[in-house]
Amino acid sequence: KSGSACPGTAINQTGCGASFRVNWPLKFKPVSRTETPFYNRLYLDARGQGGPDSTIVWTSEIEWDSMREYVDQYNQNSRTMIGSSHLLVQAVGQSLATHPEMNRRVVRRRVYEYDGCHVCLATRVPGSNEVNIVLVNDADRKTTEDIAGLIWRSHLAYRRNDSPYLRDCERIRRMPAWLFRFAYRTSQWLDRLIHLPVLGRMDRLRESPVLVNDFSHARFPVMRGYKPSRQPDESKPLSVTLGRPEERVVWKDGQPVPQRFAPLCVRADHRICDGFQLSQFISTLVRLLNEPVRMQPQIFQLPSTLDPDAIDSDSNQQKQSA
């Protein structure tokens, strides 16, 4: 019907000479109560705003050398240079597609599923103390080169000072403090109670359930422990952070071998998932980062959505054939 929006559709409306984008980030029908694990509902229906502390933090690690070797080989024939952050975004998107129970958020004590596997990447703006958050839509269906190109173009727009998002931020900075607080707190209150559409560029970050951080560069200190802060709104129940790699000595075939490992920290919301569901999500994420070749189905003839059991069976078959 004219003037109505379905999940996943965007409408460009024009008024007073300005255009804005209307999009519904969530599916209209909430997840059935019968599909929500019982102990998740205890956190979901607890008294008070957000109930008790529902944060789950899980730290794992990935094999850094295998991922860097893949990146170096990929860049030899790629038109766009890729890095660890681009692989991390792609791996998170495909992990959300494999485990849709993680691709959700809470609205008024009901769990809603996101329409699409979208990922937000937080990056530092060169020469500034600002953070640039890039939204990658349908990250599970994009190639690493497509994701890298999108992020590089966003960086270039910031360096040239012609980013529309940057201009929106400057307009908001000119608002009086009392007006900004009133508008922001009102939008937060409504977002917690109502399934709101996404209006304009500044609001598009609500389309993603996850914020990704890449601290694996040499300029960052070693990350022995990390607890990502909870976002001010309810749209980011999931956070994935990759830390700087460290070299350790591991035993292979009875011999000590130096190898680098990078910490991987994931924060989740117990109202949406439990520890077992989170462990499955992290297992898939670690496998994809340890074997990035699995994320390129159009090149290597592999499925884009991975099943952890299928991955184990594939590896067992390869060992038996060897």
Buried (B, 14 or more C-beta within 10 A) or exposed (E): EEEEBEBBEEBEEEEEEEEBBBBBBBBEEBBEEEEBBEEBBBBBEBEEEBBEEBBBBBBBBBBBBBBBEBBEEBBEEBEBEBBBBBBBBBBBBBBBBBBEBBBBBBBEBBBBBBBBBBBBBBBEBEEEEEEBBBBBBBBBBBBBBBBBBBBBEBBEBBEEEEBEBBEBBEEEEEEEEEEEEEEBEEBEEEBBEEBBBBBBBBBBBBBBBBBBBBBBEEEEEEBEEBEBEBBEBBBBBBBBBBBBBBEEEEEEEEEEEEBBBBBBBBBBBBBBBBEEBBBBBBBBBBBBBBBBEBBBBEEEEBEBBBEBEEBEEBEEEEEEEE
